[in-house]
Amino acid sequence: MVEVTQDFMHELFKKRDAEVSSLKKDLRNLRRENIELRERLHTAQGDVIDHHSTKLKILDRLERIENRLDLREFAEAQARFEPHP
């Protein structure tokens, strides 16, 4: 009877060890996936920052172009009222 109980306990421990090993493997996979997601998020965040920076540069250039066009329009309008030689 004691031997049957020991065999039974041994089998239970083997199953428990297999389950623990499986859980450890799953946990390692989850950690790896978490790291991969963090890396992707970091890359995406960098891309968003780059796009925002590019957008600001374009808006700045557009503003300077608009200012030059306004100055040119004022100069053309002023030229109409000045005497021509």
C-alpha positions as CSV (number, residue, x, y, z in Angstrom):
1,M,0.0,0.0,0.0
2,V,2.8,2.4,0.9
3,E,4.5,1.5,-2.4
4,V,1.3,2.3,-4.4
5,T,1.0,5.6,-2.6
6,Q,4.6,6.5,-3.4
7,D,4.2,5.5,-7.0
8,F,1.0,7.6,-7.2
9,M,2.8,10.6,-5.6
10,H,5.7,10.1,-7.9
11,E,3.3,10.3,-10.9
12,L,1.6,13.3,-9.5
13,F,4.9,15.1,-9.1
14,K,5.9,14.2,-12.6
15,K,2.7,15.7,-14.0
16,R,3.1,18.7,-11.8
17,D,6.7,19.2,-13.1
18,A,5.5,18.9,-16.6
19,E,2.8,21.5,-16.0
20,V,5.3,23.8,-14.3
21,S,7.7,23.4,-17.3
22,S,4.9,24.2,-19.7
23,L,3.9,27.3,-17.7
24,K,7.5,28.5,-17.6
25,K,7.8,28.0,-21.4
26,D,4.5,30.0,-21.9
27,L,5.8,32.7,-19.6
28,R,9.0,33.0,-21.6
29,N,7.0,33.3,-24.8
30,L,4.8,36.0,-23.3
31,R,7.9,37.9,-22.1
32,R,9.5,37.7,-25.5
33,E,6.2,38.8,-27.2
34,N,6.0,41.7,-24.7
35,I,9.5,42.8,-25.6
36,E,8.7,42.6,-29.3
37,L,5.6,44.7,-28.8
38,R,7.6,47.3,-26.8
39,E,10.1,47.5,-29.6
40,R,7.4,47.9,-32.2
41,L,5.7,50.6,-30.1
42,H,9.1,52.4,-29.7
43,T,9.6,52.3,-33.4
44,A,6.1,53.6,-34.1
45,Q,6.6,56.4,-31.6
46,G,9.8,57.4,-33.3
47,D,8.0,57.5,-36.6
48,V,5.2,59.7,-35.2
49,I,7.8,62.1,-33.8
50,D,9.6,62.2,-37.2
51,H,6.3,62.8,-39.1
52,H,5.4,65.6,-36.6
53,S,8.8,67.2,-37.1
54,T,8.5,67.0,-40.8
55,K,5.0,68.5,-40.7
56,L,6.3,71.5,-38.6
57,K,9.1,72.1,-41.1
58,I,6.7,72.1,-44.0
59,L,4.3,74.4,-42.2
60,D,7.2,76.8,-41.5
61,R,8.3,76.8,-45.1
62,L,4.7,77.3,-46.2
63,E,4.4,80.3,-43.9
64,R,7.6,81.8,-45.3
65,I,6.4,81.3,-48.9
66,E,3.0,82.9,-48.0
67,N,4.9,85.9,-46.6
68,R,7.0,86.3,-49.7
69,L,3.9,86.1,-51.9
70,D,2.2,88.7,-49.7
71,L,5.2,91.0,-50.1
72,R,5.3,90.4,-53.9
73,E,1.6,91.2,-54.1
74,F,2.1,94.4,-52.1
75,A,5.0,95.4,-54.3
76,E,3.0,94.8,-57.5
77,A,0.1,96.8,-56.2
78,Q,2.4,99.6,-55.2
79,A,4.1,99.6,-58.6
80,R,0.7,100.4,-60.2
81,F,0.6,103.7,-58.4
82,E,4.2,104.8,-59.0
83,P,5.2,106.7,-62.0
84,H,7.0,104.8,-64.7
85,P,9.8,106.4,-66.6
